[in-house]
């Protein structure tokens, strides 16, 4: 079982240099070649296209485990990774295994790099950044940030393995070094099947691919759609190299300034609660879906014909079929019709995400992102009452609201992995008092400490 419920941050600007001092006290010098790495490297090799996402995730996890202030962690991660990527990595190249010679299409050779060597070099660059910043921490790492209150809880439940992953990244701009004056905050839930590899991979690479997409400033929803597609292509290449068969559904929310963008694959879902009323944001992808309804959200600047597609007809037009066993399944196997991965079910199980956008006006209460382990037993219309009941009992404290929602799903009979993330757009205390100003959308005040 895993649980995380970030609370309003009490970390002040003074704690930022304090963390740097503590890091250098723990690591007074770079690691020697014989020293063990202070983190676990996920795998033996990374392809060239995977390096930025994998290393950013590695160092963010390491710094987060040591309670680094989130803005500082994001800035340090970006500094270390960007410096590493500017170096000559040729000495870390590994030869890929020989592929079948009867491939119909000749593909560009894959550049694979030694993961442990990259991780060791990354730590050296992290140490050097801390050494430089001990004298003067950059303003970006000390500046007040937007305020976010997020409650997350996840359990394995009755399943043998925990295959869900989630991402909470308010410091999106800082982590990827974006100069965009509009702040971005990213939140996501991924529900894996057939193993955890695809879910873990998506939780690392979707945000990295979105950040590097050229349309992110002008068309964030389009960038999210492209990021899901590129992540699927990348994972399929990895799955072929490493003989992986897993897949993952996913849903993410990217808040850019005062606009909400959502993207999804499969049956993981996000709902918005506004002034106590549930607002449906999306139509999940299920094999039996025959009459998709266009979203009522403000459409992103993409062709409207791509907003919702008939899943059953799409699968059958490709030569596949949808049949009912214990539930509706694609080709008698998977119970989802879109996912990252699932290499042996492509193209019937599509990796193309749907997206939608909505302007935020300040009266929105919160977003709830969850996997099907929650939404299969808790209908949308019950969400607002359950959250409000928790806030009333806890006198406005939202620290454990996700934990209570997970427990409710379990009591209602869910045996699946369950992950619930609640992203508050207004202060929970204000929700009880009937206020109208959105906390998550307000500009930071220099006189108050940052929250994350």
NUVO-24973 format. One record per residue (C-alpha): x, y, z. Coordinates in steps of 0.2 Angstrom, whole numbers, plus 5000, padded with zeros to 4 digits. Example, Ala and Ser with C-alpha at 12.3 -4.5 7.8 and 13.67 -1.06 7.14 Angstrom:
BEGIN
{X = 5062, Y = 4978, Z = 5039}
{X = 5068, Y = 4995, Z = 5036}
This chain:
BEGIN
{X = 5000, Y = 5000, Z = 5000}
{X = 5006, Y = 5017, Z = 4996}
{X = 5000, Y = 5034, Z = 5002}
{X = 5004, Y = 5052, Z = 4999}
{X = 4994, Y = 5067, Z = 5004}
{X = 5004, Y = 5083, Z = 5002}
{X = 4999, Y = 5097, Z = 5014}
{X = 5001, Y = 5115, Z = 5013}
{X = 5020, Y = 5118, Z = 5012}
{X = 5028, Y = 5127, Z = 5027}
{X = 5045, Y = 5127, Z = 5019}
{X = 5051, Y = 5145, Z = 5018}
{X = 5065, Y = 5153, Z = 5007}
{X = 5077, Y = 5150, Z = 5021}
{X = 5075, Y = 5131, Z = 5020}
{X = 5081, Y = 5131, Z = 5002}
{X = 5100, Y = 5135, Z = 5006}
{X = 5098, Y = 5124, Z = 5021}
{X = 5094, Y = 5109, Z = 5011}
{X = 5109, Y = 5112, Z = 5000}
{X = 5120, Y = 5113, Z = 5015}
{X = 5113, Y = 5097, Z = 5021}
{X = 5115, Y = 5088, Z = 5005}
{X = 5133, Y = 5093, Z = 5004}
{X = 5136, Y = 5088, Z = 5022}
{X = 5129, Y = 5071, Z = 5017}
{X = 5139, Y = 5070, Z = 5001}
{X = 5155, Y = 5081, Z = 5004}
{X = 5162, Y = 5075, Z = 4987}
{X = 5156, Y = 5067, Z = 4971}
{X = 5154, Y = 5048, Z = 4971}
{X = 5170, Y = 5038, Z = 4968}
{X = 5169, Y = 5025, Z = 4955}
{X = 5168, Y = 5012, Z = 4968}
{X = 5154, Y = 5020, Z = 4978}
{X = 5137, Y = 5013, Z = 4977}
{X = 5124, Y = 5024, Z = 4969}
{X = 5112, Y = 5033, Z = 4981}
{X = 5097, Y = 5028, Z = 4970}
{X = 5090, Y = 5013, Z = 4961}
{X = 5092, Y = 5014, Z = 4942}
{X = 5076, Y = 5007, Z = 4933}
{X = 5084, Y = 4996, Z = 4920}
{X = 5101, Y = 4993, Z = 4912}
{X = 5100, Y = 5004, Z = 4897}
{X = 5090, Y = 5019, Z = 4891}
{X = 5087, Y = 5024, Z = 4873}
{X = 5093, Y = 5041, Z = 4868}
{X = 5075, Y = 5047, Z = 4867}
{X = 5072, Y = 5041, Z = 4885}
{X = 5086, Y = 5049, Z = 4894}
{X = 5079, Y = 5066, Z = 4899}
{X = 5063, Y = 5059, Z = 4906}
{X = 5071, Y = 5044, Z = 4915}
{X = 5085, Y = 5055, Z = 4923}
{X = 5073, Y = 5069, Z = 4928}
{X = 5062, Y = 5056, Z = 4936}
{X = 5077, Y = 5048, Z = 4945}
{X = 5083, Y = 5064, Z = 4953}
{X = 5066, Y = 5071, Z = 4957}
{X = 5062, Y = 5055, Z = 4967}
{X = 5079, Y = 5056, Z = 4975}
{X = 5077, Y = 5074, Z = 4981}
{X = 5059, Y = 5071, Z = 4986}
{X = 5064, Y = 5057, Z = 4997}
{X = 5075, Y = 5069, Z = 5006}
{X = 5061, Y = 5082, Z = 5008}
{X = 5069, Y = 5095, Z = 4996}
{X = 5058, Y = 5110, Z = 4993}
{X = 5049, Y = 5106, Z = 4977}
{X = 5054, Y = 5122, Z = 4967}
{X = 5072, Y = 5118, Z = 4972}
{X = 5071, Y = 5100, Z = 4968}
{X = 5064, Y = 5104, Z = 4951}
{X = 5077, Y = 5117, Z = 4947}
{X = 5091, Y = 5106, Z = 4953}
{X = 5084, Y = 5091, Z = 4943}
{X = 5083, Y = 5102, Z = 4927}
{X = 5101, Y = 5109, Z = 4930}
{X = 5109, Y = 5092, Z = 4932}
{X = 5100, Y = 5084, Z = 4918}
{X = 5103, Y = 5098, Z = 4906}
{X = 5121, Y = 5099, Z = 4910}
{X = 5123, Y = 5080, Z = 4908}
{X = 5114, Y = 5081, Z = 4891}
{X = 5127, Y = 5093, Z = 4884}
{X = 5141, Y = 5081, Z = 4887}
{X = 5148, Y = 5068, Z = 4876}
{X = 5139, Y = 5052, Z = 4880}
{X = 5147, Y = 5041, Z = 4867}
{X = 5157, Y = 5032, Z = 4879}
{X = 5141, Y = 5026, Z = 4887}
{X = 5134, Y = 5018, Z = 4871}
{X = 5129, Y = 5000, Z = 4872}
{X = 5126, Y = 4989, Z = 4857}
{X = 5107, Y = 4984, Z = 4854}
{X = 5103, Y = 4966, Z = 4852}
{X = 5103, Y = 4960, Z = 4834}
{X = 5085, Y = 4962, Z = 4827}
{X = 5077, Y = 4951, Z = 4814}
{X = 5084, Y = 4953, Z = 4797}
{X = 5067, Y = 4950, Z = 4788}
{X = 5060, Y = 4967, Z = 4794}
{X = 5049, Y = 4974, Z = 4781}
{X = 5054, Y = 4992, Z = 4784}
{X = 5072, Y = 4997, Z = 4787}
{X = 5072, Y = 5007, Z = 4803}
{X = 5085, Y = 5019, Z = 4810}
{X = 5097, Y = 5011, Z = 4822}
{X = 5093, Y = 5013, Z = 4841}
{X = 5106, Y = 5022, Z = 4852}
{X = 5106, Y = 5013, Z = 4869}
{X = 5116, Y = 5021, Z = 4883}
{X = 5122, Y = 5012, Z = 4899}
{X = 5109, Y = 5017, Z = 4913}
{X = 5121, Y = 5015, Z = 4928}
{X = 5134, Y = 5026, Z = 4919}
{X = 5121, Y = 5039, Z = 4916}
{X = 5115, Y = 5039, Z = 4934}
{X = 5133, Y = 5040, Z = 4941}
{X = 5136, Y = 5055, Z = 4929}
{X = 5120, Y = 5063, Z = 4934}
{X = 5124, Y = 5062, Z = 4952}
{X = 5140, Y = 5071, Z = 4949}
{X = 5131, Y = 5085, Z = 4940}
{X = 5119, Y = 5086, Z = 4954}
{X = 5133, Y = 5088, Z = 4967}
{X = 5141, Y = 5101, Z = 4956}
{X = 5125, Y = 5111, Z = 4955}
{X = 5123, Y = 5110, Z = 4974}
{X = 5141, Y = 5116, Z = 4976}
{X = 5138, Y = 5131, Z = 4965}
{X = 5121, Y = 5135, Z = 4973}
{X = 5128, Y = 5134, Z = 4991}
{X = 5134, Y = 5152, Z = 4988}
{X = 5119, Y = 5158, Z = 4979}
{X = 5103, Y = 5149, Z = 4975}
{X = 5095, Y = 5155, Z = 4959}
{X = 5080, Y = 5165, Z = 4961}
{X = 5069, Y = 5153, Z = 4952}
{X = 5072, Y = 5140, Z = 4966}
{X = 5067, Y = 5153, Z = 4979}
{X = 5053, Y = 5162, Z = 4971}
{X = 5035, Y = 5160, Z = 4978}
{X = 5025, Y = 5147, Z = 4968}
{X = 5007, Y = 5145, Z = 4965}
{X = 4998, Y = 5136, Z = 4979}
{X = 4992, Y = 5118, Z = 4977}
{X = 4984, Y = 5106, Z = 4989}
{X = 4984, Y = 5089, Z = 4983}
{X = 4978, Y = 5073, Z = 4992}
{X = 4983, Y = 5056, Z = 4984}
{X = 4981, Y = 5038, Z = 4990}
{X = 4984, Y = 5022, Z = 4982}
{X = 4983, Y = 5004, Z = 4987}
{X = 4986, Y = 4987, Z = 4979}
{X = 4970, Y = 4980, Z = 4987}
{X = 4966, Y = 4962, Z = 4983}
{X = 4977, Y = 4961, Z = 4967}
{X = 4994, Y = 4952, Z = 4968}
{X = 5004, Y = 4967, Z = 4961}
{X = 5002, Y = 4986, Z = 4962}
{X = 5002, Y = 4991, Z = 4944}
{X = 4995, Y = 5009, Z = 4946}
{X = 5007, Y = 5025, Z = 4946}
{X = 5003, Y = 5043, Z = 4948}
{X = 5011, Y = 5060, Z = 4945}
{X = 5010, Y = 5076, Z = 4955}
{X = 5020, Y = 5090, Z = 4946}
{X = 5016, Y = 5108, Z = 4951}
{X = 5033, Y = 5113, Z = 4946}
{X = 5032, Y = 5108, Z = 4928}
{X = 5040, Y = 5124, Z = 4921}
{X = 5055, Y = 5123, Z = 4933}
{X = 5058, Y = 5104, Z = 4930}
{X = 5059, Y = 5106, Z = 4911}
{X = 5066, Y = 5124, Z = 4911}
{X = 5052, Y = 5132, Z = 4902}
{X = 5053, Y = 5150, Z = 4899}
{X = 5034, Y = 5151, Z = 4896}
{X = 5027, Y = 5165, Z = 4907}
{X = 5011, Y = 5155, Z = 4909}
{X = 5013, Y = 5142, Z = 4924}
{X = 5009, Y = 5124, Z = 4920}
{X = 5004, Y = 5111, Z = 4934}
{X = 5003, Y = 5093, Z = 4929}
{X = 4993, Y = 5079, Z = 4937}
{X = 4991, Y = 5061, Z = 4931}
{X = 4985, Y = 5043, Z = 4935}
{X = 4990, Y = 5028, Z = 4925}
{X = 4982, Y = 5011, Z = 4928}
{X = 4994, Y = 4997, Z = 4922}
{X = 4989, Y = 4979, Z = 4916}
{X = 4999, Y = 4964, Z = 4912}
{X = 5013, Y = 4971, Z = 4923}
{X = 5019, Y = 4988, Z = 4929}
{X = 5031, Y = 4992, Z = 4916}
{X = 5020, Y = 5002, Z = 4904}
{X = 5012, Y = 5012, Z = 4919}
{X = 5029, Y = 5017, Z = 4926}
{X = 5035, Y = 5022, Z = 4909}
{X = 5020, Y = 5033, Z = 4905}
{X = 5022, Y = 5041, Z = 4922}
{X = 5040, Y = 5046, Z = 4917}
{X = 5038, Y = 5051, Z = 4899}
{X = 5021, Y = 5058, Z = 4895}
{X = 5025, Y = 5075, Z = 4904}
{X = 5043, Y = 5075, Z = 4897}
{X = 5036, Y = 5073, Z = 4879}
{X = 5023, Y = 5086, Z = 4882}
{X = 5036, Y = 5098, Z = 4889}
{X = 5047, Y = 5096, Z = 4873}
{X = 5032, Y = 5097, Z = 4861}
{X = 5034, Y = 5113, Z = 4850}
{X = 5015, Y = 5116, Z = 4851}
{X = 5014, Y = 5117, Z = 4870}
{X = 5014, Y = 5136, Z = 4872}
{X = 5000, Y = 5138, Z = 4858}
{X = 4990, Y = 5122, Z = 4859}
{X = 4993, Y = 5113, Z = 4876}
{X = 4979, Y = 5100, Z = 4872}
{X = 4987, Y = 5095, Z = 4856}
{X = 5004, Y = 5094, Z = 4864}
{X = 4996, Y = 5082, Z = 4877}
{X = 4988, Y = 5071, Z = 4863}
{X = 5005, Y = 5070, Z = 4854}
{X = 5014, Y = 5066, Z = 4871}
{X = 5003, Y = 5051, Z = 4874}
{X = 5006, Y = 5045, Z = 4856}
{X = 5025, Y = 5048, Z = 4856}
{X = 5025, Y = 5039, Z = 4873}
{X = 5016, Y = 5024, Z = 4866}
{X = 5028, Y = 5023, Z = 4851}
{X = 5043, Y = 5024, Z = 4863}
{X = 5036, Y = 5011, Z = 4874}
{X = 5032, Y = 4999, Z = 4860}
{X = 5050, Y = 5000, Z = 4854}
{X = 5056, Y = 4996, Z = 4872}
{X = 5043, Y = 4982, Z = 4873}
{X = 5050, Y = 4974, Z = 4857}
{X = 5068, Y = 4976, Z = 4863}
{X = 5064, Y = 4969, Z = 4881}
{X = 5050, Y = 4957, Z = 4877}
{X = 5037, Y = 4967, Z = 4887}
{X = 5018, Y = 4964, Z = 4885}
{X = 5011, Y = 4976, Z = 4898}
{X = 5000, Y = 4991, Z = 4894}
{X = 4992, Y = 5005, Z = 4904}
{X = 4977, Y = 5017, Z = 4903}
{X = 4980, Y = 5035, Z = 4909}
{X = 4972, Y = 5051, Z = 4912}
{X = 4981, Y = 5068, Z = 4915}
{X = 4976, Y = 5086, Z = 4919}
{X = 4987, Y = 5100, Z = 4914}
{X = 4983, Y = 5117, Z = 4921}
{X = 4990, Y = 5131, Z = 4911}
{X = 4986, Y = 5148, Z = 4919}
{X = 4968, Y = 5148, Z = 4920}
{X = 4964, Y = 5134, Z = 4907}
{X = 4962, Y = 5116, Z = 4911}
{X = 4967, Y = 5103, Z = 4898}
{X = 4964, Y = 5085, Z = 4900}
{X = 4969, Y = 5070, Z = 4890}
{X = 4965, Y = 5051, Z = 4892}
{X = 4967, Y = 5034, Z = 4886}
{X = 4956, Y = 5020, Z = 4891}
{X = 4945, Y = 5020, Z = 4907}
{X = 4955, Y = 5030, Z = 4919}
{X = 4945, Y = 5046, Z = 4922}
{X = 4945, Y = 5064, Z = 4929}
{X = 4930, Y = 5074, Z = 4935}
{X = 4928, Y = 5092, Z = 4940}
{X = 4917, Y = 5098, Z = 4954}
{X = 4912, Y = 5116, Z = 4953}
{X = 4901, Y = 5124, Z = 4967}
{X = 4897, Y = 5106, Z = 4973}
{X = 4891, Y = 5100, Z = 4956}
{X = 4900, Y = 5086, Z = 4946}
{X = 4905, Y = 5092, Z = 4929}
{X = 4909, Y = 5078, Z = 4917}
{X = 4924, Y = 5081, Z = 4907}
{X = 4927, Y = 5066, Z = 4896}
{X = 4920, Y = 5049, Z = 4889}
{X = 4931, Y = 5034, Z = 4894}
{X = 4937, Y = 5022, Z = 4880}
{X = 4928, Y = 5005, Z = 4882}
{X = 4927, Y = 4992, Z = 4869}
{X = 4908, Y = 4992, Z = 4868}
{X = 4906, Y = 5011, Z = 4866}
{X = 4896, Y = 5014, Z = 4851}
{X = 4889, Y = 5032, Z = 4853}
{X = 4902, Y = 5044, Z = 4859}
{X = 4896, Y = 5061, Z = 4863}
{X = 4906, Y = 5076, Z = 4859}
{X = 4912, Y = 5085, Z = 4875}
{X = 4904, Y = 5101, Z = 4881}
{X = 4921, Y = 5108, Z = 4886}
{X = 4928, Y = 5122, Z = 4876}
{X = 4936, Y = 5113, Z = 4862}
{X = 4955, Y = 5114, Z = 4859}
{X = 4962, Y = 5120, Z = 4843}
{X = 4961, Y = 5103, Z = 4834}
{X = 4949, Y = 5096, Z = 4822}
{X = 4932, Y = 5093, Z = 4831}
{X = 4930, Y = 5076, Z = 4821}
{X = 4944, Y = 5069, Z = 4832}
{X = 4936, Y = 5073, Z = 4849}
{X = 4926, Y = 5057, Z = 4851}
{X = 4927, Y = 5041, Z = 4841}
{X = 4915, Y = 5026, Z = 4840}
{X = 4926, Y = 5012, Z = 4848}
{X = 4917, Y = 4997, Z = 4843}
{X = 4916, Y = 5002, Z = 4825}
{X = 4934, Y = 5008, Z = 4825}
{X = 4940, Y = 4991, Z = 4831}
{X = 4929, Y = 4981, Z = 4819}
{X = 4935, Y = 4992, Z = 4804}
{X = 4953, Y = 4986, Z = 4808}
{X = 4948, Y = 4968, Z = 4807}
{X = 4946, Y = 4965, Z = 4826}
{X = 4931, Y = 4961, Z = 4836}
{X = 4922, Y = 4965, Z = 4852}
{X = 4915, Y = 4951, Z = 4862}
{X = 4907, Y = 4949, Z = 4879}
{X = 4914, Y = 4937, Z = 4892}
{X = 4914, Y = 4942, Z = 4910}
{X = 4914, Y = 4960, Z = 4902}
{X = 4916, Y = 4968, Z = 4885}
{X = 4934, Y = 4964, Z = 4878}
{X = 4944, Y = 4968, Z = 4863}
{X = 4948, Y = 4952, Z = 4853}
{X = 4942, Y = 4942, Z = 4868}
{X = 4957, Y = 4948, Z = 4879}
{X = 4958, Y = 4966, Z = 4885}
{X = 4944, Y = 4976, Z = 4893}
{X = 4950, Y = 4993, Z = 4887}
{X = 4951, Y = 4999, Z = 4869}
{X = 4964, Y = 5012, Z = 4871}
{X = 4981, Y = 5011, Z = 4880}
{X = 4999, Y = 5014, Z = 4880}
{X = 5008, Y = 4998, Z = 4876}
{X = 4999, Y = 4981, Z = 4873}
{X = 5011, Y = 4977, Z = 4859}
{X = 5002, Y = 4962, Z = 4853}
{X = 4985, Y = 4971, Z = 4852}
{X = 4990, Y = 4985, Z = 4841}
{X = 4982, Y = 4993, Z = 4832}
{X = 4965, Y = 4987, Z = 4839}
{X = 4970, Y = 4994, Z = 4856}
{X = 4974, Y = 5012, Z = 4850}
{X = 4987, Y = 5023, Z = 4858}
{X = 4979, Y = 5039, Z = 4852}
{X = 4972, Y = 5050, Z = 4867}
{X = 4957, Y = 5061, Z = 4867}
{X = 4959, Y = 5078, Z = 4874}
{X = 4947, Y = 5092, Z = 4879}
{X = 4950, Y = 5110, Z = 4887}
{X = 4940, Y = 5121, Z = 4898}
{X = 4942, Y = 5139, Z = 4904}
{X = 4943, Y = 5140, Z = 4923}
{X = 4933, Y = 5155, Z = 4931}
{X = 4938, Y = 5153, Z = 4950}
{X = 4922, Y = 5144, Z = 4956}
{X = 4929, Y = 5127, Z = 4953}
{X = 4931, Y = 5116, Z = 4969}
{X = 4943, Y = 5102, Z = 4964}
{X = 4948, Y = 5089, Z = 4951}
{X = 4947, Y = 5070, Z = 4955}
{X = 4958, Y = 5059, Z = 4945}
{X = 4956, Y = 5040, Z = 4948}
{X = 4958, Y = 5023, Z = 4940}
{X = 4944, Y = 5011, Z = 4936}
{X = 4946, Y = 5003, Z = 4953}
{X = 4938, Y = 5018, Z = 4960}
{X = 4925, Y = 5023, Z = 4946}
{X = 4919, Y = 5005, Z = 4943}
{X = 4911, Y = 5006, Z = 4960}
{X = 4909, Y = 5024, Z = 4963}
{X = 4898, Y = 5034, Z = 4951}
{X = 4902, Y = 5052, Z = 4947}
{X = 4887, Y = 5059, Z = 4955}
{X = 4893, Y = 5052, Z = 4972}
{X = 4909, Y = 5061, Z = 4972}
{X = 4904, Y = 5078, Z = 4978}
{X = 4894, Y = 5071, Z = 4993}
{X = 4908, Y = 5060, Z = 4998}
{X = 4921, Y = 5073, Z = 4998}
{X = 4909, Y = 5086, Z = 5006}
{X = 4905, Y = 5073, Z = 5020}
{X = 4924, Y = 5071, Z = 5023}
{X = 4927, Y = 5089, Z = 5024}
{X = 4913, Y = 5092, Z = 5036}
{X = 4919, Y = 5078, Z = 5048}
{X = 4937, Y = 5084, Z = 5047}
{X = 4932, Y = 5103, Z = 5049}
{X = 4939, Y = 5107, Z = 5032}
{X = 4955, Y = 5097, Z = 5033}
{X = 4958, Y = 5088, Z = 5016}
{X = 4974, Y = 5079, Z = 5021}
{X = 4965, Y = 5062, Z = 5021}
{X = 4951, Y = 5064, Z = 5009}
{X = 4959, Y = 5053, Z = 4995}
{X = 4962, Y = 5039, Z = 5008}
{X = 4944, Y = 5040, Z = 5013}
{X = 4938, Y = 5039, Z = 4995}
{X = 4949, Y = 5024, Z = 4992}
{X = 4942, Y = 5016, Z = 5007}
{X = 4924, Y = 5019, Z = 5001}
{X = 4928, Y = 5011, Z = 4984}
{X = 4935, Y = 4996, Z = 4993}
{X = 4919, Y = 4994, Z = 5005}
{X = 4909, Y = 4995, Z = 4989}
{X = 4917, Y = 4979, Z = 4982}
{X = 4932, Y = 4985, Z = 4972}
{X = 4946, Y = 4972, Z = 4972}
{X = 4957, Y = 4981, Z = 4959}
{X = 4971, Y = 4992, Z = 4962}
{X = 4964, Y = 5009, Z = 4967}
{X = 4972, Y = 5026, Z = 4965}
{X = 4963, Y = 5042, Z = 4969}
{X = 4970, Y = 5060, Z = 4967}
{X = 4961, Y = 5076, Z = 4973}
{X = 4968, Y = 5092, Z = 4966}
{X = 4960, Y = 5107, Z = 4975}
{X = 4957, Y = 5122, Z = 4966}
{X = 4949, Y = 5131, Z = 4981}
{X = 4954, Y = 5130, Z = 4999}
{X = 4944, Y = 5116, Z = 5007}
{X = 4939, Y = 5128, Z = 5021}
{X = 4932, Y = 5140, Z = 5008}
{X = 4922, Y = 5126, Z = 5001}
{X = 4913, Y = 5124, Z = 5018}
{X = 4910, Y = 5142, Z = 5020}
{X = 4904, Y = 5145, Z = 5002}
{X = 4918, Y = 5156, Z = 4996}
{X = 4921, Y = 5159, Z = 4977}
{X = 4939, Y = 5163, Z = 4975}
{X = 4950, Y = 5149, Z = 4968}
{X = 4966, Y = 5146, Z = 4978}
{X = 4975, Y = 5136, Z = 4965}
{X = 4973, Y = 5150, Z = 4952}
{X = 4978, Y = 5164, Z = 4962}
{X = 4995, Y = 5173, Z = 4959}
{X = 5008, Y = 5170, Z = 4972}
{X = 5011, Y = 5183, Z = 4985}
{X = 5029, Y = 5187, Z = 4989}
{X = 5025, Y = 5190, Z = 5007}
{X = 5018, Y = 5172, Z = 5010}
{X = 5028, Y = 5156, Z = 5010}
{X = 5025, Y = 5144, Z = 4995}
{X = 5014, Y = 5129, Z = 4996}
{X = 5015, Y = 5113, Z = 4985}
